[in-house]
């Protein structure tokens, strides 16, 4: 099954009834290609340059390996945000051509690792496609999902996949929070205009 097929299968699975106490999800659009007339009349390079002015934290999204897979899955993700307090929801965005997303979709769970200011090199390792991203990386299992919880991360958020929506050339993945904590150093890793940074006290 290709990446698009795996993502579509995940969306079909997530259309089941929500757990008790959940807000009723909105109808989800079918996965499909982005039409040319839907593309914004903005040059991609200019779009990236201007949006790069927005400083953000940096996370690594991890998931346990499914049966038959070698090791866990993970990728560096700048597009992460809190979404809802009741129920507790977070979201992240991932490219529809990502080779890691289908593995997370199959697992149905994930952990958001909020990187500390000292973890820039770790982030670069998880941004590389096709490499053994967990080689030499210290982690334990998140308490509910069993997803890798990276050592020395500023915070971690353990989640189950709650919904998947389309957003142009990306997917918007909504996670329901099952556990979370702040066990690591206090200062987060920041990303701004193509560079890592940290909070200046």
VMD Tcl script that draws the C-alpha trace (Angstrom):
set ca {
  {0.00 0.00 0.00}
  {1.38 3.45 -0.93}
  {1.64 6.41 1.43}
  {-1.62 7.96 0.23}
  {-3.35 4.59 0.63}
  {-2.03 4.19 4.17}
  {-3.17 7.69 5.10}
  {-6.59 7.07 3.55}
  {-6.88 3.82 5.54}
  {-6.06 5.75 8.71}
  {-8.77 8.30 7.95}
  {-11.34 5.54 7.33}
  {-10.39 3.91 10.63}
  {-10.71 7.20 12.49}
  {-14.26 7.70 11.23}
  {-15.53 5.30 13.88}
  {-17.61 6.72 16.73}
  {-15.65 8.85 19.23}
  {-15.09 7.58 22.79}
  {-17.61 8.61 25.48}
  {-17.12 12.20 26.58}
  {-15.53 13.24 23.25}
  {-16.80 16.15 21.26}
  {-18.44 14.96 18.07}
  {-15.89 15.44 15.28}
  {-16.74 17.53 12.24}
  {-17.21 15.71 8.93}
  {-13.82 14.97 7.40}
  {-13.10 15.61 3.74}
  {-11.90 12.82 1.50}
  {-8.18 12.68 0.83}
  {-7.49 13.91 -2.69}
  {-4.90 15.73 -4.74}
  {-4.66 19.51 -4.45}
  {-6.01 21.13 -7.62}
  {-4.00 23.80 -9.39}
  {-6.76 26.34 -8.82}
  {-6.47 25.76 -5.06}
  {-2.83 26.82 -4.94}
  {-2.28 30.25 -3.39}
  {-1.07 32.93 -5.84}
  {2.18 33.27 -3.87}
  {5.64 32.06 -4.81}
  {6.65 29.16 -2.52}
  {10.05 30.75 -1.77}
  {8.42 34.02 -0.71}
  {5.80 32.17 1.33}
  {8.56 30.28 3.16}
  {10.65 33.43 3.69}
  {7.81 35.44 5.23}
  {6.44 32.61 7.36}
  {9.97 32.00 8.60}
  {9.57 35.22 10.59}
  {7.32 33.31 12.97}
  {9.48 31.82 15.73}
  {8.33 28.44 17.00}
  {9.36 25.65 19.27}
  {10.66 22.38 17.84}
  {9.36 18.88 18.54}
  {10.09 15.31 17.56}
  {7.00 13.19 16.97}
  {7.61 9.52 17.80}
  {5.60 6.30 17.61}
  {6.30 2.67 18.47}
  {7.13 0.34 15.61}
  {4.20 -1.72 14.39}
  {4.41 -5.49 14.06}
  {6.85 -6.44 11.32}
  {8.64 -3.07 11.38}
  {12.20 -2.55 12.53}
  {12.28 -0.10 15.40}
  {10.19 2.95 16.25}
  {9.28 5.87 13.97}
  {10.00 9.55 14.43}
  {10.46 12.87 12.64}
  {11.31 16.48 13.52}
  {8.23 18.69 13.51}
  {8.01 22.47 13.81}
  {4.27 22.59 13.06}
  {2.82 21.59 16.43}
  {0.21 23.33 18.60}
  {-2.20 22.83 21.46}
  {-5.79 22.68 20.21}
  {-8.39 22.01 22.89}
  {-8.61 21.90 26.69}
  {-11.79 19.84 26.90}
  {-11.19 17.26 25.63}
  {-7.39 17.67 25.76}
  {-6.28 17.80 22.11}
  {-3.07 18.77 20.32}
  {-2.23 18.79 16.62}
  {0.71 18.58 14.28}
  {1.11 18.92 10.53}
  {2.99 16.45 8.36}
  {3.68 16.40 4.63}
  {1.47 14.02 2.66}
  {4.58 12.49 1.08}
  {6.21 11.80 4.45}
  {7.59 8.27 4.71}
  {7.23 8.37 8.53}
  {3.55 9.35 8.72}
  {2.18 6.00 7.45}
  {4.05 4.25 10.29}
  {2.55 6.63 12.87}
  {-0.89 6.13 11.32}
  {-0.53 2.35 11.62}
  {0.53 2.67 15.27}
  {-2.48 4.91 16.03}
  {-0.52 6.60 18.84}
  {2.35 9.06 19.16}
  {4.40 11.09 21.62}
  {5.31 14.75 21.13}
  {8.79 15.46 22.48}
  {9.35 19.20 23.02}
  {13.09 19.64 22.47}
  {15.34 21.52 24.84}
  {17.74 24.28 23.81}
  {20.63 21.78 23.84}
  {19.02 19.35 21.38}
  {19.66 21.04 18.04}
  {21.83 18.19 16.77}
  {19.22 15.66 17.86}
  {16.64 17.60 15.85}
  {18.86 17.54 12.75}
  {19.16 13.76 13.07}
  {15.38 13.34 13.09}
  {15.02 15.67 10.09}
  {17.02 13.30 7.85}
  {14.99 10.92 5.70}
  {15.97 7.27 5.45}
  {18.53 7.22 8.27}
  {18.37 5.21 11.51}
  {17.12 8.17 13.51}
  {17.20 6.40 16.86}
  {20.81 5.20 16.65}
  {22.55 6.32 19.85}
  {19.47 8.21 21.06}
  {18.44 7.69 24.70}
  {14.73 7.20 25.33}
  {12.20 5.26 27.34}
  {8.56 4.35 26.71}
  {5.79 6.90 27.19}
  {3.43 5.57 29.88}
  {0.28 4.99 27.81}
  {1.25 4.62 24.13}
  {4.72 3.13 24.57}
  {6.03 5.67 22.06}
  {9.66 6.74 22.49}
  {10.01 9.49 25.10}
  {13.33 11.18 24.36}
  {15.76 11.81 27.21}
  {16.31 15.45 28.20}
  {13.30 16.78 26.24}
  {11.73 19.82 27.91}
  {8.27 18.23 27.85}
  {6.46 15.19 26.46}
  {2.82 14.67 25.46}
  {1.53 11.12 25.00}
  {-1.39 10.85 22.55}
  {-3.72 8.64 20.57}
  {-4.61 9.66 17.02}
  {-8.02 11.35 17.26}
  {-8.61 12.69 13.73}
  {-6.82 13.37 10.45}
  {-7.74 16.25 8.12}
  {-6.35 17.39 4.79}
  {-4.61 20.73 4.47}
  {-3.19 21.26 0.96}
  {0.06 19.31 0.65}
  {-0.02 18.44 4.36}
  {-2.16 16.41 6.74}
  {-3.44 17.88 10.01}
  {-3.19 15.19 12.67}
  {-5.20 15.71 15.86}
  {-4.14 13.78 18.95}
  {-6.05 13.16 22.17}
  {-3.71 13.59 25.14}
  {-3.49 10.59 27.47}
  {-0.49 11.64 29.60}
  {2.07 14.44 29.70}
  {4.91 15.86 31.75}
  {7.83 18.29 31.99}
  {10.80 16.21 33.13}
  {13.70 17.84 31.30}
  {15.55 21.19 31.21}
  {13.41 24.31 31.22}
  {14.58 26.19 28.11}
  {13.05 25.06 24.79}
  {14.73 24.90 21.40}
  {13.47 27.66 19.09}
  {13.46 27.88 15.29}
  {13.46 31.21 13.47}
  {14.38 32.11 9.87}
  {16.10 28.80 9.25}
  {18.16 28.82 12.45}
  {17.94 27.28 15.89}
  {17.94 29.62 18.88}
  {17.06 29.82 22.54}
  {15.29 32.18 24.92}
  {17.51 35.01 26.10}
  {17.07 35.62 29.86}
}
mol new
graphics top color blue
foreach p $ca { graphics top sphere $p radius 0.5 }
foreach p [lrange $ca 0 end-1] q [lrange $ca 1 end] { graphics top cylinder $p $q radius 0.2 }
display resetview
